[in-house]
């Protein structure tokens, strides 16, 4: 099943703002010989590519043997079946296993209703007996928690995972994969951002879907309307200079120049914006086809990020797990030193 074949974007205006992209060759400046306070990794979009997932885990252990954790920005499975979650867990248990894993939910975790059985795609008979609650229960059992949104820490650095609390096609036949955030989740996010800001900590936010007008692909029509409450989410994140939002879903190549951007949100009084970073993908890469759509990146594709948190900066490195090589890196000064 091709990922794009089941996508249907909602109509609606995208939230606008200012984006500053990093140079493709950006390198850290003023590098200190001191070791980072914390190192962790971010990947997304495993989608059943368990071989490449295992390759990524081995590469992560080799390059960050003392890493504090791994964040997975959604599309853990191809469709959300319990046996698919179990297969991911099996690869993780074979290791090398990260010290801690923070799971975010993706749209592929909701694709069971599109199948009459695991071998038979049947959109005409959607939802094929599957309930919305059962899809969330499968994710909650796998992630070991009772909510989509959650907080953990990697080496003392806060990591917040957020995501949709509805699969909206159950609620509106005109919608499919759009993200719906409850007032409770938005209030929780606001409180946690404020809490960590007062404690002079950068905050890492992990989400599957990208926000409009941010990183690679988000000016493509495919990704302009992923969030039903984009303005509200941007309004919260945009207040804080030391927020780092990691998003997946697009599978767009980390070799692109806008893999990292600063997003300025009008009305937030933060003219420096916050950081937004594309996570690449474990399974299949995409790039712009020049006609408003996408084309597949040729060859083996298996990409992700390594993040180093220092007292005065955060260094983000794009990694090609398949080739075992670094693609690029950028150093982001912290507004408030830890």
N, C-alpha and C positions, 0 to 999 in steps of 0.2 A: 504494500500500500504506500503510495507516495504521500508525503506529508502534506503537500499543497492541495491535493485533490479533494480534501475534506474541509478546506478552509473557506469560510464565508465571512467577509468583513461587514460590520455594521456601518450604516450611514451615520454621519455626524461630523461636526466640526472638530478638528484636532486643536488641542491647546497649543498656543504659540509662545515662543520665548526666544532667548538669545542663546546660541550655541557657539562655543569656541572649541575647535578640534585641536588635538595635539599633532605636532609634526610626526611623520612616519618614522623618523630616525631619532625621536626624542630620547635623550639619555639623562640619567640623574646628574644634577649639578651639586657642587659643594659636598661631595660624598665623604662621609666620616668613616673612619676605620672601625667604629664601634659596631658590634653585632646588633641585629634588629631585636626589638623586644618580643616580637612574635612573627612567625611565618606561617601562612596557611595557603591553601589552594582552592580554586573555584573552577568547576566544570559544569556543563549542562548537556541536555539532549543526548542521553545514552540511547534511548529508543530501541532497545534490543540488540545493540551492537556490543555484545558482551566481550568479544575479543578485544576491541579497541578500549573498552573500559578497563580490562585487565592490564593492557599495555600502559594506559594512563596511570593506573595505580603503581605499577612498577617504576615508571619514570618519576612519579612524584616522590616515592621513597628514595630514589637515587639522588634527586636534586634537593630534596628537603627532608633529610632523614630525621630531623627533630621537629618537623612541622606540628603545629598545634591542632590542625583539623582540616577537613575538606567540606566545602559547601557545594551542593549540587542544585543548580538553578532550574529544576523542573525537567519534565519529560524523562522521568526516571525509567519508564517502561514504554513499549510501543502502543499499548492499548489500555492498560490498567487492570489486567487480569491478575488474580492472586498468584498464579503460577509464574507470571512474569516478574512480579515483585520478588518472589522466592528465588528466581534465577539471579537477579541482581544481588540479593543477599548472599547467595552461594559464592559468587565471584568475590564479593567483599570479604567473606569469611576466609576464603583461600588466601587472600591478601596479596601483597602487604596491606594490612588494614590501617587506615588513618586513626589517629588517636581519638578523634571525635568527628561525627558527620552531621551536618545541618542540611536537612532535606526541604526543598521548596516544591510545591505542587505545580504541574504543568498541564497544558491542554490534553496531551496524550494520555494522561491518567483518567480521562473521561471517554475513551473511545470504545469501551466494551459494548455500549448500546447500539453501536453501528454494525454489530456482528450477531448473526443468528446463532453461531457457535464459533469457536476460535479459528476455524478454517473457512468460514462463509461470511463475506461482507454482504450485508443486507440493509441498506439505507431505507429501502421502501417500507420495511417493517420496524423501523426505529420506534421505540427503544428496545425492542426484542426482549421484553420482560425484565430488563435491568432497571433498577430504581436509582434515583440520584443519591439517596442515602447510602446505598451499598457501595457506590464509587468512593465516597468520602470515608466510609468505614475501612475500605481496603487500604487507602492511603494512611489513615490514622494508625492502623495496626502496624503497617510497615515502618512508619516514622516514629512509632512509640510515643504518640501524644494524642490529645483529643481535640486539637484545633489546627486549622491551616496555618495560622500565624503563631510564631513562637520566638523565644529569645534564648540564645546560648552565648557562651564566650569562648573565644580561641585565645588562650594565653592572656586572659584578662581583657581582651578586646571584644566589645559587644557585637554580636551577629544576630540580626533580625531577619527572619524569613516571613514573607508575606505572599498572599495569593488569593485567587478567587474562592468565594464561599458558596457559589452556585455554579452549576453547569447550566448556563442561561437558556439553552435550547429547550430545557424542560419548562421554562417559564415564558418564553417568547419564540415562536417558530421561525421568526425572521433572524434570530441570532444563533450563533454557534459557540465560538471559542472566546468570546469577549469576557473580560475580567469584571466581576462584581465584588465590591468590597463593602462590608457592613459598616454601619456607624460605629459599632463596637470595635472593629479592627482599626478604623481610622483614629478613634480616640486613643486606643492602645498605642498605636504608632506615635501619635503626637506626644503622649506621656513619656514614652521610652526615649524619644529623641531629645526631649527637654531634660529628662533625668540625666542622660549621659553627657549632654552639653554642659550642664552645671558641674559635672565631674571631670571635665576637660578630656574626654575620650572621643576619638573618632568613632563613627558608627558605620558598620558594614551592613547594608541592606541587600538581601538576596531575593530576587523575584524572577519568575520565568519570562513574562511578557515585557517587551521594551516599552518605555514611554515615548510618546510621539516627539519628533524633532530632537532626537538625542543622537545615539550612536548609529553605526552603519545599518542601513536598510530602513531606518525609521522615517525617512521622507518618501519611501516607496508606498504606493497606495495600499499594499498588503498589510501595512502595519500602522496606519494612521488612526485606527479606532479600536485598539486592543482593550483600552480601559474605559469602562462606562463612567467612571469618576476620575478621569485623568486630571482635571483641574484641581480637585480636592487633594489628590495625592501629590501633585506637583507643588501645591501651596504649602504642604507640610514639609516636604523634603527641601524645598527651595529656601527655607529660612536658615539653613545651617551650612556653613562652609566646609565643615569636616564630616559631611555625609558622603559615603561612597556607595552608589547603587550599581549592583551587578545584575545584568539581564541577559537572558538567552533567547530562545525561540526562533530567531531569524536564521541561525546557522551561518551567518555571514562571516567571511574570512577575516581573521585577525591581522592579516597583512594589509588591510585597508587603512587609510590614513585616519578615518574617524572612528577607530576602535575605542578611543577614549575622548570624551568631551567634558567641558564644563557647561552645565545647563543653568542659565539665569532665568528665574521666574519673576515676571513683573509683579510688583506689589508686595514683595516679601522683604524689602529693605536690605537684601543681600545681593549686592551688585557683583560679587565674585562668583556667585552660583555654587552648585555642588557638583561632585564628580559622578560621571556615568560611564560604565565600562561594559563593553560587549564581552561575553564569555566564550565566543566561538562555539564549538560543538564537538562532541565525541563522534556522532554519527552524521556523516555527509556534510559537505560545505556548500554554501551558496554565495553568489555575487550578483550584482545588477546585470541584467542582460541588455541595458540601454533602451529598452522599450516599455519600461514601467513594470517589468516582471523580474524573473530570476533565472540564472543558469547555474548548473552544477559545477563546482570546482573540481577539475579533473584530478585523478590520482587518489592516493590514500589521504584521508582527511581525519585528523584527530588532534584537536586543539583545546587549550585551556589556559589558566592563569596561575601565576604564583604571586603572592602578596606579602611584602615585608613591611611591618609597621615599626618605624623608628620613633624616637621621642619628638622629632621635629618634622617628619615627613613620612609619606607612604610611598613605597616603590612597588610598582605593578609591572610584572613581566609577562609577556605573551609567549606561550610555549607551544611548539610543535612536538607532541608526544611521539608521533610515528617516526619522525626523523631524529628525535632526541636533540633538538636544537632550539635556541632562543630566537624568536622572531623580532622582538623589539622590547623596549621598556621605557617607563616614564617615572619621574620622581615628582610627587605632588607635595608641596610644602603644607604643613598643618597651620591653620590660623592660630591655634592654641597648642603649644607644646605640651606633651604629656609629662 
